[in-house]
Amino acid sequence: MNRQVLALGFAIAFTAGFFVYPSVTAQSTGRRVIVPKQFPSVGLPLSPGIQVGDTLYLSGHLGRDPVTTKIVSGGIEAETRQSLVNMGAVLREAGMDYRDVVTVTAFLVDFKDFELYNKVYREYFPKDPPARATVAVSGLNQGGRVELQMIAVRSR
């Protein structure tokens, strides 16, 4: 093979491995599935959380009762609170808490619920809240009104 082609191939592999895919270097710290003890096995192909080193990736969580797996009654406020309570259990299982959350993605079925959602959200993130994106969606599993997804990084 031509030396220039080999050099280019090496440069691409080096760049992809170290700059484009930073998780490649995180593999040496291990990957751990995080499932709080009170969470039932619902047979879905997902993990409530995946921890790699000091970073915890939390799956999207609806406002479901962890025992019955049904959406809690009471509207957007109750669902938001339950989603955050459930995510708190995942954080604790990984040895973290809400202060470690660095980003949240919120999926709302109706933006008319935005202020009520924010009211509950502020209870969990009263000071220096994480970065956040909020998007409107046409529907959520089980007729939920809100689903939250997070990333946390152990800060202590």
N, C-alpha and C positions, 0 to 999 in steps of 0.2 A: 504494500500500500504506500501511497504517497505520504511523505512526512507531514505535509501541510494538513492533509485529511486527518491523520492521527493526532496532530496537535489540536486541531479544531474539535475533534471528538473528545479529547481529554478536557479541553476548556469548557465544553458544553456539560460534560459529566460533572466536572468540578463545580461549576456554577449551579447546576440543578441540585446537586447534593448538599451544598452549603448555604446557598442564598435563597433559592426559590422554595425549597422544602426544608425549613428549619426543624420540622419534627423528626427528620432523619437522625439528627444528633440527639434528640430526646429519647430515642429507643433504648439507649444505654441505661436510662433511669428506670425503665420498666413501665408496664401498662397494667393498671389495676381496675377491675370492674367494681363500682360502688353501688351497693344495693342495701338500703336501710332494712333492718330486720322486720319492721312493721309493714313493708311493702309486699303485697301478695304477688305471686307469680301469675301474671295474666296471659302468658303465652305469646306475648308480642316479641318480635325480633329486635329488641333494643335493650340497652342498659340505662338505668336512671342516671348514671354518671360514669365517666371514664377519667381516671387520674393518670397523668403522665408526669412524673416528677412533682413539682409544686403546682402544676396546672390541673384544674378540674373542669371538664367539659360536661355540662348538665344537659340532658335531653330536654326536649320540649315537655312541659308539664301542664296539663289542664287542671282545673279546679275540681279534682276528683277526691272523694273520700278514699283514703288508702285501704280501708277494709272492704267496703262494698264495691269499689272502683267506679261508682256512679258519680256523675256531676252533682255537686252539692246544690241545694236549693238556696234561693236568696238573691239571685241575680249577679251582676258583674262584681259587686263588692265582695260577696261571699266567695265567688269563684276565684277572684284575684287573691284573696286572703288564703284560701286553701291551696292554691298553686304555690304561693310563697312559703306556706307552712311545709308543704311536701318537699320543696326544694331545700328548705332549711334542714330537713332530715338528711338529705343527701350530703349537704355541706358538712353537717356534724359528723356523719359517718366517715367522711374524709379528713376529719380533724380541722375543719374550717368553719367560718360563719359568714354572715352577710357582709361584714367589713372586707372580706377577701374577694367579693364579686367585683369584677372589672368591667364587664359588659353584659347587657341584657337585651334580648330581642323579644319584643312583645307583639303578639298577633291578636288583633281585636276584630270581632265580627262587625261591630258597629261603632264608628267614631263618636256617636252620640254618648257612648259610655266612657269616653276619654277622661273627663274630669273625675268621675266616680272611681275609675281605675287608678288615676293619679293620687286620689285621696288615700287609698289603701297602700299604694306603693310607697308613699312618703312615710308611712308608719314603719316600714322595714328599712328604708334608706333616708333617714331624716337629715343627714349631714353628708356632704361630699358624695352624692350618689354616683353610681357607676355610669359609664357611657351607655347610651341606649338608643335603639331604633324601635319605632312603633309603626307597624304596617296594618292596613285593613285587609282582611281576607273575606272570601265569600262564604266560608263555612269551616267549622272545626269538628273533629271527631266527637261523637256522642252529643252533638248539639251544644258544645261548650261555647262560651262567649269570649274567653281569653285563654291564650296559651303562652307560656313564658319559657325562654331558653336562656341559659347563662354560661358564662365562663368565669371561673374564679382562679386566683393565683394566691397561694399561701404567702402572706406578707410578714409573718413572724417566725 
